[in-house]
Amino acid sequence: MQHTAHPNQRGITLIESLVAIVVAALGILGVLGVQMRTLSDTQTSVHRAQAIRLIEDLSERMKTHPNALVSIDSYTVGWRPGPAPTPQASKLCEGATNCTHAEFAAYDLREWKRTLERTLPLGDASVFFAPAETTAGSRRQLGVMIRWRENERSTDNSYLADLLTTATNLGGDAGMPTCNISPTSTPRYTCHLQYIPVSSRCAPYFADVTVQYFCPGPKS
């Protein structure tokens, strides 16, 4: 027996297929956009955690320096004036090398900045006196501002202005560095600002074959 198709039966039209494809594509693009934004936020969080660990590393370096408080002036430094990497200190204070307080501080600071540059993209740092502590000889803490390059790509200046309002206003007060000069500055940085205390202590050190104790006091 021969069967004939019902006159009301129809297949899926080409327009319906195209609409379904467009809807599916929009859904996939939306999911990809959320995923990319999540990855970007995660990367920023990782960089900020690395910046915090680097500041802790600088603080630990100062604690191992027996006279860091008296040599606090030697730990201040501005943004890198030229391209990375920062050159090594003129004198390497490692092992039994005999260095002055200022040379120890310069060595610690240079090695720390070189580590920072290897850790963060276009990483740089500025170490400065706390603005509230204006009297030389009574300063007890330093401000550390670390900045790095994020993968923000946009030509919308209004969007950039909102994005970088905090970063632009971070710093710039008396005695503080500025993170970004303007919302359209190139490159654009993300910054982290933190203050660290500077202490001093007595510690043994080796001079020739005799162990001596080095305590806070006048610079040698």
C-alpha positions as CSV (number, residue, x, y, z in Angstrom):
1,M,0.0,0.0,0.0
2,Q,1.4,3.4,-0.9
3,H,1.4,6.1,1.8
4,T,1.2,9.8,0.9
5,A,2.6,12.6,3.1
6,H,0.1,14.7,5.1
7,P,-0.4,18.0,3.3
8,N,0.3,19.9,6.6
9,Q,3.6,18.3,7.4
10,R,6.6,20.5,6.7
11,G,10.4,20.3,7.4
12,I,12.5,22.9,9.3
13,T,12.9,26.0,7.2
14,L,16.2,27.6,6.5
15,I,15.3,30.7,8.5
16,E,14.5,28.7,11.6
17,S,17.9,26.9,11.3
18,L,19.8,30.2,11.0
19,V,18.0,31.7,14.0
20,A,18.9,28.6,16.1
21,I,22.5,28.9,15.0
22,V,22.7,32.6,15.8
23,V,21.1,32.1,19.3
24,A,23.5,29.2,20.0
25,A,26.5,31.4,18.8
26,L,25.4,34.3,21.1
27,G,25.2,31.9,24.0
28,I,28.6,30.5,23.4
29,L,30.1,34.0,23.0
30,G,28.5,35.1,26.3
31,V,30.0,32.1,28.1
32,L,33.4,32.8,26.6
33,G,33.2,36.4,27.6
34,V,32.5,35.5,31.2
35,Q,35.3,33.0,31.2
36,M,37.8,35.5,29.8
37,R,36.8,38.1,32.4
38,T,37.1,35.5,35.2
39,L,40.6,34.6,33.9
40,S,41.6,38.3,33.8
41,D,40.3,38.9,37.4
42,T,42.2,35.8,38.5
43,Q,45.4,37.0,36.9
44,T,45.1,40.4,38.6
45,S,44.5,38.7,42.0
46,V,47.6,36.6,41.4
47,H,49.7,39.6,40.6
48,R,48.5,41.5,43.6
49,A,49.3,38.5,45.8
50,Q,52.8,38.4,44.3
51,A,53.2,42.2,45.0
52,I,52.2,41.6,48.7
53,R,54.8,38.8,49.0
54,L,57.5,41.0,47.4
55,I,56.8,43.7,50.0
56,E,57.1,41.2,52.7
57,D,60.4,40.0,51.2
58,L,61.7,43.6,51.4
59,S,60.6,43.9,55.0
60,E,62.4,40.6,55.8
61,R,65.5,41.9,54.2
62,M,65.4,45.0,56.4
63,K,65.0,42.9,59.5
64,T,68.1,40.9,58.7
65,H,70.0,44.2,58.2
66,P,71.2,44.9,61.8
67,N,71.1,48.7,61.3
68,A,68.3,49.2,58.8
69,L,66.7,52.0,60.9
70,V,69.8,54.1,60.9
71,S,70.3,53.4,57.2
72,I,66.6,54.1,56.3
73,D,67.7,56.9,53.9
74,S,69.5,54.3,51.8
75,Y,66.3,52.2,51.3
76,T,64.4,55.0,49.5
77,V,64.3,54.7,45.7
78,G,62.1,56.1,42.9
79,W,60.7,54.5,39.7
80,R,63.2,52.9,37.4
81,P,64.6,55.6,35.2
82,G,65.4,53.4,32.3
83,P,64.4,50.0,30.9
84,A,64.6,46.8,32.9
85,P,66.6,45.1,34.2
86,T,67.9,47.2,37.1
87,P,71.7,46.8,37.1
88,Q,73.3,45.0,40.0
89,A,74.7,47.0,42.9
90,S,78.3,48.3,42.5
91,K,79.3,46.1,45.5
92,L,77.9,42.6,46.1
93,C,77.4,42.2,49.8
94,E,77.3,38.4,49.9
95,G,79.0,35.9,52.2
96,A,81.9,37.4,54.1
97,T,82.1,40.6,52.0
98,N,82.7,43.6,54.2
99,C,80.1,46.3,53.4
100,T,79.1,49.5,55.1
101,H,75.5,50.1,56.2
102,A,74.7,52.1,53.0
103,E,76.2,49.4,50.8
104,F,74.2,46.6,52.5
105,A,71.0,48.7,51.9
106,A,71.9,49.4,48.3
107,Y,72.6,45.7,47.6
108,D,69.3,44.6,49.3
109,L,67.3,47.2,47.4
110,R,68.8,46.4,44.0
111,E,68.5,42.7,44.3
112,W,64.9,43.1,45.5
113,K,64.0,45.2,42.5
114,R,65.6,42.7,40.1
115,T,63.5,40.0,41.7
116,L,60.4,42.2,41.3
117,E,61.1,42.8,37.6
118,R,61.4,39.0,37.0
119,T,58.1,38.3,38.9
120,L,55.6,40.9,37.5
121,P,55.1,42.1,33.9
122,L,56.8,45.5,33.6
123,G,57.2,45.4,37.3
124,D,58.6,48.5,39.1
125,A,58.6,49.9,42.6
126,S,59.1,53.2,44.4
127,V,60.1,53.2,48.1
128,F,59.6,56.5,50.0
129,F,59.3,58.0,53.4
130,A,55.8,58.0,55.0
131,P,54.4,61.4,54.3
132,A,53.3,61.9,58.0
133,E,56.9,61.4,59.2
134,T,58.7,64.6,58.2
135,T,61.4,64.8,60.8
136,A,64.7,63.2,59.9
137,G,65.9,60.9,62.6
138,S,62.5,60.0,63.8
139,R,61.2,58.1,60.8
140,R,60.0,54.5,61.6
141,Q,58.3,53.3,58.4
142,L,58.5,53.4,54.6
143,G,55.9,53.4,51.9
144,V,56.3,50.8,49.1
145,M,54.3,51.3,45.9
146,I,54.6,48.4,43.3
147,R,53.1,48.7,39.9
148,W,52.8,46.3,37.0
149,R,51.2,46.1,33.5
150,E,47.8,44.4,33.1
151,N,46.3,43.3,29.8
152,E,43.7,46.0,29.5
153,R,42.9,46.9,25.9
154,S,40.4,49.6,25.2
155,T,40.2,52.9,23.3
156,D,37.2,54.2,25.3
157,N,38.7,57.0,27.3
158,S,35.7,57.3,29.6
159,Y,36.0,53.6,30.4
160,L,39.7,54.1,31.1
161,A,39.0,57.1,33.3
162,D,36.7,55.0,35.5
163,L,39.0,52.1,35.5
164,L,42.1,54.1,36.6
165,T,40.5,56.7,38.9
166,T,41.8,54.9,42.0
167,A,45.2,54.1,40.4
168,T,45.7,57.7,39.2
169,N,44.8,59.2,42.6
170,L,46.9,56.6,44.4
171,G,49.9,58.7,45.3
172,G,50.8,62.2,44.1
173,D,50.5,63.7,47.6
174,A,53.5,65.4,49.1
175,G,56.2,62.8,49.5
176,M,54.4,60.1,47.5
177,P,54.9,58.8,44.0
178,T,52.1,58.7,41.4
179,C,51.0,55.4,39.9
180,N,49.6,56.6,36.6
181,I,50.1,60.1,35.2
182,S,46.7,60.1,33.5
183,P,44.0,57.6,32.5
184,T,45.4,57.5,29.0
185,S,49.0,57.2,30.0
186,T,51.0,54.4,28.3
187,P,51.6,51.9,29.6
188,R,48.8,51.7,32.1
189,Y,49.6,50.2,35.4
190,T,47.9,48.5,38.3
191,C,49.4,49.5,41.6
192,H,49.6,48.3,45.2
193,L,50.6,50.5,48.1
194,Q,51.7,49.3,51.5
195,Y,53.6,50.7,54.5
196,I,56.2,48.7,56.3
197,P,57.9,49.3,59.7
198,V,61.7,49.6,59.8
199,S,63.3,48.2,62.9
200,S,66.9,47.8,64.1
201,R,68.5,45.2,66.3
202,C,71.8,43.9,67.6
203,A,73.2,41.0,65.6
204,P,76.4,39.0,65.5
205,Y,78.6,39.2,62.4
206,F,82.0,37.9,61.4
207,A,84.9,40.2,61.1
208,D,88.0,38.2,60.2
209,V,87.9,35.3,62.7
210,T,86.3,37.3,65.6
211,V,82.5,37.4,66.2
212,Q,81.4,40.9,66.9
213,Y,78.0,42.4,67.7
214,F,76.6,45.1,65.6
215,C,74.0,47.4,67.2
216,P,72.0,50.4,66.1
217,G,74.1,53.6,66.3
218,P,75.9,56.1,64.2
219,K,76.8,55.1,60.7
220,S,80.3,53.7,60.2
